[in-house]
Amino acid sequence: MADDAAVSAADIARLAGVRRAAVSNWRRRHDDFPKPVGGTASSPLFSLPEVQAWLRGRGRPFELTPIDEAWQRLRALGDDLDLGARLASVGEYLADDAEGPDDPGLRALISRLAVNEGAAETFEQLCDRFFEAHARRLSTTPTVYADLMVRLTGAKGATVLDPACGFGSLLLAAAATRARGQDVDPDTARIAGIRLRLHGADTEVHASDALRADAFAGRLADVVLCDPPFNERGWGHEELVGDARWEYGLPPRGESELAWVQHCLAHVKPGGAVAVLMPGAAAGRRSGKRIRANLLRAGALRAVCTLAPGTDLWLLTRPAPGRRAPATVLIADTTPDDLEQVWQDFLADPDVGERIIDVLDDDVDLTPSGRPGGNDSGADFLAAQRVFGQIGIELPQLEPASGEAAHTTVGELVKAGALRITHAPPRTADGDEPVLTTDDVLLGGPPTGHAAPDPAAVFAHEGDVVASVTGAVIVHSGDPVRLGPALSRYRVDPELLDAQFLAGCLRAADFPVHSASTRIDARRLKVPRHPLETQRAYGVAFRALADFDRALRQTAEIGRDLVRLGFAALAEGRLKPGGG
């Protein structure tokens, strides 16, 4: 064993039989714990002999297992940047009796492990340690997702393609008879191919970008499974404008996931199943609504199901010629444990899904979370009832004032340097950058719009007043947010003007609007003259009124849902009259 072998904190935890947190505690509490000899600040490496000596001194000696000794020998052969290539060379040695690593001792150890545990198991254990060592920068499909996608598509034992295969997790889960994969990283593709070959699959894995250099052009699989990279802007939008794969529409620059969806559909046989993990935003972005609509009309998109916050699973089928397009689609906010049964129920009775004609509106929003009536109407009613009962509404305490305050105008405040006004551009192009809309300002919610990046875009920062042409006004808090059309930003000098006070004055006024109705002309609006401390007191009252208004809106909205759900639950027999 080389004296310069280095181990990570995760390695130490595994070898010592403790949790990772225990290693962190040792480092923090014991000044004599070995110092890092390499790695980074977030992923340090420690000398294995020093760690062994330190643990031995505290009655925690350990001996390296043969697989851990092989791993440490492999890691000590060079820099971690080339570790993937070295791991692949070990795999090729196991799979093809190739020359293998330079270290004769490592080759001998690997050979003994292969005899005792099997070549496939030996390589899988080395891969597990590699994934653990690079957990911060490597992303592998969770096993629970991979197994679920295989079951939902019937991929077990079929000819399966994964065009963004990574290390082959989905293809391995499918136990594909013929495994076809592609990955842009050469070492990753090598490792995936080796894993599949060692598991006995007829394997073909290419190292290239599937969107730009399709290695399987014109070839079809029984099933396509894919966990593509999210939010990639450089996916080849310009060079692939006329590509034949875009049967359902040219994917917008910011919608690389819709390019992957169509690539997958182009590579599955008619009637074949496709499962793609997608970011939650892809179900509702306005820039992708045309493609979503076309997928629905053709009957290609069969289900959009939330597995976890921010992660959806899209289930698709390549339409077979002459087959009538289905009338419903499954849109479900569920869990991996429940989805299989939900999917089977939908296949048995498609009417439990949503009518496609109903979701083909202006937005074609297929976001599962929060869809009214999507699950048990009785449970939804009871949940809404509990929320309704928790809303506390209190009016701010106000009292009579003596006389009227003197006034200035917004324009005079601008001239005095107390305020700067900036209007958002009147138009935006489709894209995926979050944008605050006039409705968001009215409801006091997060940004729901999306647009392409624009150097002229206007952003509201903490403490900025945002006003819309409809008269809605908020004081922004939190991270900077881009303003959409018909919004204006009022940035105050906090030493001269209170933001909540200004927001209340703007809210109280009837906005004169330019003839184009895209900008507020607020410079003539009157603002009471008050010292800063008095402004702040008024600002507190204005904010309380705004909170009261928002609570009323929420109450009305929940109340409408409560009534609708109550009717539905009674009519469907999910609830019955109570109280005797």
Solvent accessible surface area in square Angstrom, and as a share of the most:
residue,aa,sasa,rsa
1,M,83,0.37
2,A,41,0.32
3,D,125,0.65
4,D,105,0.54
5,A,0,0.00
6,A,18,0.14
7,V,0,0.00
8,S,15,0.10
9,A,9,0.07
10,A,15,0.12
11,D,1,0.01
12,I,1,0.00
13,A,7,0.06
14,R,76,0.28
15,L,24,0.12
16,A,20,0.16
17,G,68,0.66
18,V,35,0.20
19,R,198,0.72
20,R,117,0.43
21,A,64,0.50
22,A,27,0.21
23,V,0,0.00
24,S,48,0.31
25,N,49,0.25
26,W,27,0.10
27,R,104,0.38
28,R,168,0.61
29,R,174,0.64
30,H,57,0.26
31,D,130,0.67
32,D,83,0.43
33,F,7,0.03
34,P,15,0.09
35,K,138,0.59
36,P,62,0.39
37,V,88,0.50
38,G,36,0.34
39,G,51,0.49
40,T,86,0.50
41,A,110,0.85
42,S,63,0.41
43,S,44,0.28
44,P,10,0.06
45,L,24,0.12
46,F,0,0.00
47,S,15,0.10
48,L,2,0.01
49,P,52,0.32
50,E,86,0.39
51,V,1,0.00
52,Q,36,0.16
53,A,54,0.42
54,W,19,0.07
55,L,0,0.00
56,R,136,0.50
57,G,64,0.62
58,R,106,0.39
59,G,63,0.61
60,R,107,0.39
61,P,87,0.55
62,F,27,0.11
63,E,155,0.70
64,L,34,0.17
65,T,67,0.39
66,P,74,0.47
67,I,10,0.05
68,D,6,0.03
69,E,48,0.22
70,A,0,0.00
71,W,0,0.00
72,Q,0,0.00
73,R,49,0.18
74,L,1,0.00
75,R,15,0.05
76,A,33,0.25
77,L,70,0.35
78,G,40,0.38
79,D,82,0.43
80,D,40,0.21
81,L,152,0.76
82,D,80,0.42
83,L,0,0.00
84,G,9,0.09
85,A,33,0.26
86,R,34,0.12
87,L,0,0.00
88,A,0,0.00
89,S,28,0.18
90,V,0,0.00
91,G,0,0.00
92,E,45,0.20
93,Y,41,0.16
94,L,26,0.13
95,A,32,0.25
96,D,82,0.43
97,D,122,0.63
98,A,43,0.33
99,E,149,0.67
100,G,16,0.16
101,P,8,0.05
102,D,126,0.65
103,D,27,0.14
104,P,89,0.56
105,G,32,0.31
106,L,1,0.00
107,R,69,0.25
108,A,46,0.36
109,L,9,0.04
110,I,1,0.00
111,S,44,0.28
112,R,138,0.50
113,L,6,0.03
114,A,24,0.19
115,V,126,0.72
116,N,119,0.61
117,E,80,0.36
118,G,29,0.28
119,A,30,0.23
120,A,26,0.20
121,E,86,0.38
122,T,0,0.00
123,F,0,0.00
124,E,29,0.13
125,Q,35,0.15
126,L,1,0.00
127,C,0,0.00
128,D,81,0.42
129,R,30,0.11
130,F,7,0.03
131,F,36,0.15
132,E,71,0.32
133,A,24,0.18
134,H,17,0.08
135,A,70,0.54
136,R,176,0.64
137,R,154,0.56
138,L,36,0.18
139,S,109,0.70
140,T,57,0.33
141,T,18,0.10
142,P,65,0.41
143,T,101,0.59
144,V,76,0.44
145,Y,28,0.11
146,A,3,0.02
147,D,53,0.27
148,L,1,0.00
149,M,0,0.00
150,V,5,0.03
151,R,121,0.44
152,L,15,0.08
153,T,17,0.10
154,G,55,0.52
155,A,0,0.00
156,K,132,0.56
157,G,35,0.34
158,A,19,0.15
159,T,18,0.10
160,V,0,0.00
161,L,5,0.03
162,D,2,0.01
163,P,3,0.02
164,A,18,0.14
165,C,7,0.04
166,G,21,0.20
167,F,14,0.06
168,G,0,0.00
169,S,27,0.17
170,L,3,0.02
171,L,0,0.00
172,L,39,0.19
173,A,21,0.16
174,A,0,0.00
175,A,62,0.48
176,A,4,0.03
177,T,69,0.40
178,R,98,0.36
179,A,0,0.00
180,R,33,0.12
181,G,0,0.00
182,Q,1,0.00
183,D,21,0.11
184,V,103,0.59
185,D,61,0.32
186,P,81,0.51
187,D,45,0.23
188,T,16,0.09
189,A,5,0.04
190,R,83,0.30
191,I,1,0.01
192,A,0,0.00
193,G,4,0.04
194,I,2,0.01
195,R,20,0.07
196,L,2,0.01
197,R,100,0.36
198,L,33,0.16
199,H,100,0.44
200,G,68,0.65
201,A,19,0.14
202,D,76,0.40
203,T,34,0.20
204,E,48,0.22
205,V,34,0.19
206,H,65,0.29
207,A,54,0.42
208,S,33,0.21
209,D,36,0.19
210,A,2,0.02
211,L,3,0.01
212,R,110,0.40
213,A,52,0.40
214,D,34,0.18
215,A,35,0.27
216,F,7,0.03
217,A,70,0.54
218,G,80,0.77
219,R,105,0.38
220,L,79,0.39
221,A,4,0.03
222,D,42,0.22
223,V,8,0.04
224,V,0,0.00
225,L,0,0.00
226,C,0,0.00
227,D,39,0.20
228,P,5,0.03
229,P,53,0.33
230,F,73,0.30
231,N,92,0.47
232,E,73,0.33
233,R,103,0.38
234,G,56,0.54
235,W,4,0.01
236,G,2,0.02
237,H,28,0.12
238,E,108,0.49
239,E,112,0.50
240,L,19,0.10
241,V,83,0.48
242,G,78,0.75
243,D,38,0.20
244,A,101,0.79
245,R,27,0.10
246,W,22,0.08
247,E,127,0.57
248,Y,16,0.06
249,G,10,0.10
250,L,59,0.29
251,P,0,0.00
252,P,28,0.18
253,R,108,0.39
254,G,5,0.05
255,E,0,0.00
256,S,0,0.00
257,E,0,0.00
258,L,0,0.00
259,A,0,0.00
260,W,13,0.04
261,V,0,0.00
262,Q,1,0.01
263,H,2,0.01
264,C,0,0.00
265,L,5,0.03
266,A,33,0.26
267,H,4,0.02
268,V,0,0.00
269,K,90,0.38
270,P,69,0.43
271,G,37,0.36
272,G,11,0.10
273,A,27,0.21
274,V,1,0.00
275,A,0,0.00
276,V,0,0.00
277,L,5,0.02
278,M,0,0.00
279,P,10,0.06
280,G,18,0.17
281,A,49,0.38
282,A,0,0.00
283,A,0,0.00
284,G,24,0.23
285,R,10,0.04
286,R,104,0.38
287,S,13,0.08
288,G,0,0.00
289,K,62,0.26
290,R,141,0.52
291,I,3,0.02
292,R,0,0.00
293,A,6,0.05
294,N,40,0.21
295,L,0,0.00
296,L,1,0.00
297,R,141,0.51
298,A,37,0.29
299,G,6,0.06
300,A,0,0.00
301,L,0,0.00
302,R,31,0.11
303,A,0,0.00
304,V,0,0.00
305,C,0,0.00
306,T,16,0.10
307,L,9,0.04
308,A,32,0.25
309,P,138,0.87
310,G,52,0.50
311,T,28,0.16
312,D,3,0.02
313,L,0,0.00
314,W,0,0.00
315,L,5,0.03
316,L,3,0.02
317,T,37,0.22
318,R,67,0.24
319,P,51,0.32
320,A,22,0.17
321,P,121,0.76
322,G,91,0.88
323,R,175,0.64
324,R,222,0.81
325,A,46,0.36
326,P,46,0.29
327,A,76,0.59
328,T,9,0.05
329,V,0,0.00
330,L,10,0.05
331,I,10,0.05
332,A,10,0.08
333,D,64,0.33
334,T,21,0.12
335,T,65,0.38
336,P,25,0.16
337,D,127,0.66
338,D,77,0.40
339,L,0,0.00
340,E,56,0.25
341,Q,112,0.50
342,V,46,0.26
343,W,22,0.08
344,Q,84,0.37
345,D,67,0.35
346,F,1,0.00
347,L,92,0.46
348,A,89,0.69
349,D,65,0.34
350,P,62,0.39
351,D,117,0.61
352,V,89,0.51
353,G,14,0.13
354,E,51,0.23
355,R,141,0.51
356,I,11,0.06
357,I,126,0.64
358,D,81,0.42
359,V,7,0.04
360,L,50,0.25
361,D,86,0.44
362,D,118,0.61
363,D,57,0.29
364,V,7,0.04
365,D,62,0.32
366,L,0,0.00
367,T,44,0.26
368,P,5,0.03
369,S,63,0.40
370,G,78,0.75
371,R,52,0.19
372,P,97,0.61
373,G,39,0.38
374,G,41,0.40
375,N,97,0.50
376,D,55,0.29
377,S,6,0.04
378,G,4,0.03
379,A,55,0.43
380,D,42,0.22
381,F,39,0.16
382,L,72,0.36
383,A,41,0.32
384,A,15,0.12
385,Q,89,0.39
386,R,148,0.54
387,V,70,0.40
388,F,79,0.33
389,G,63,0.61
390,Q,141,0.63
391,I,46,0.23
392,G,68,0.65
393,I,64,0.32
394,E,149,0.67
395,L,108,0.54
396,P,26,0.16
397,Q,176,0.78
398,L,119,0.59
399,E,152,0.68
400,P,135,0.85
401,A,84,0.65
402,S,116,0.75
403,G,69,0.67
404,E,171,0.77
405,A,37,0.29
406,A,70,0.54
407,H,85,0.38
408,T,11,0.06
409,T,37,0.21
410,V,0,0.00
411,G,11,0.10
412,E,83,0.37
413,L,26,0.13
414,V,34,0.20
415,K,180,0.76
416,A,75,0.58
417,G,47,0.45
418,A,4,0.03
419,L,2,0.01
420,R,150,0.55
421,I,32,0.16
422,T,44,0.26
423,H,50,0.22
424,A,4,0.03
425,P,29,0.18
426,P,57,0.36
427,R,187,0.68
428,T,59,0.34
429,A,66,0.51
430,D,102,0.53
431,G,5,0.05
432,D,26,0.14
433,E,46,0.21
434,P,71,0.44
435,V,5,0.03
436,L,5,0.02
437,T,41,0.24
438,T,33,0.19
439,D,91,0.47
440,D,6,0.03
441,V,3,0.02
442,L,74,0.37
443,L,95,0.47
444,G,35,0.34
445,G,29,0.28
446,P,102,0.64
447,P,47,0.30
448,T,88,0.51
449,G,9,0.09
450,H,48,0.22
451,A,1,0.01
452,A,26,0.20
453,P,77,0.48
454,D,47,0.24
455,P,146,0.92
456,A,65,0.50
457,A,20,0.15
458,V,13,0.07
459,F,72,0.30
460,A,0,0.00
461,H,83,0.37
462,E,117,0.53
463,G,29,0.28
464,D,5,0.02
465,V,0,0.00
466,V,0,0.00
467,A,0,0.00
468,S,0,0.00
469,V,34,0.19
470,T,102,0.59
471,G,20,0.20
472,A,9,0.07
473,V,14,0.08
474,I,26,0.13
475,V,34,0.20
476,H,23,0.10
477,S,80,0.52
478,G,43,0.41
479,D,119,0.62
480,P,77,0.48
481,V,13,0.07
482,R,5,0.02
483,L,2,0.01
484,G,0,0.00
485,P,50,0.31
486,A,19,0.15
487,L,2,0.01
488,S,2,0.01
489,R,34,0.12
490,Y,1,0.00
491,R,61,0.22
492,V,21,0.12
493,D,52,0.27
494,P,89,0.56
495,E,131,0.59
496,L,95,0.47
497,L,4,0.02
498,D,26,0.13
499,A,15,0.12
500,Q,44,0.19
501,F,2,0.01
502,L,0,0.00
503,A,9,0.07
504,G,7,0.06
505,C,15,0.09
506,L,1,0.00
507,R,101,0.37
508,A,83,0.64
509,A,29,0.22
510,D,135,0.70
511,F,29,0.12
512,P,61,0.39
513,V,59,0.34
514,H,93,0.42
515,S,124,0.80
516,A,74,0.57
517,S,68,0.44
518,T,52,0.30
519,R,110,0.40
520,I,4,0.02
521,D,44,0.23
522,A,3,0.03
523,R,119,0.43
524,R,200,0.73
525,L,20,0.10
526,K,146,0.62
527,V,3,0.02
528,P,31,0.19
529,R,139,0.51
530,H,40,0.18
531,P,94,0.59
532,L,38,0.19
533,E,120,0.54
534,T,45,0.26
535,Q,13,0.06
536,R,101,0.37
537,A,64,0.50
538,Y,88,0.33
539,G,1,0.01
540,V,108,0.62
541,A,26,0.20
542,F,52,0.22
543,R,136,0.50
544,A,31,0.24
545,L,70,0.35
546,A,26,0.20
547,D,65,0.34
548,F,45,0.19
549,D,40,0.20
550,R,70,0.26
551,A,17,0.13
552,L,81,0.40
553,R,89,0.33
554,Q,90,0.40
555,T,28,0.16
556,A,47,0.36
557,E,90,0.41
558,I,36,0.18
559,G,18,0.17
560,R,155,0.57
561,D,55,0.28
562,L,31,0.15
563,V,92,0.53
564,R,94,0.34
565,L,9,0.05
566,G,10,0.09
567,F,148,0.62
568,A,29,0.22
569,A,0,0.00
570,L,98,0.49
571,A,93,0.72
572,E,103,0.46
573,G,61,0.59
574,R,126,0.46
575,L,47,0.24
576,K,168,0.71
577,P,120,0.76
578,G,69,0.66
579,G,94,0.90
580,G,125,1.20
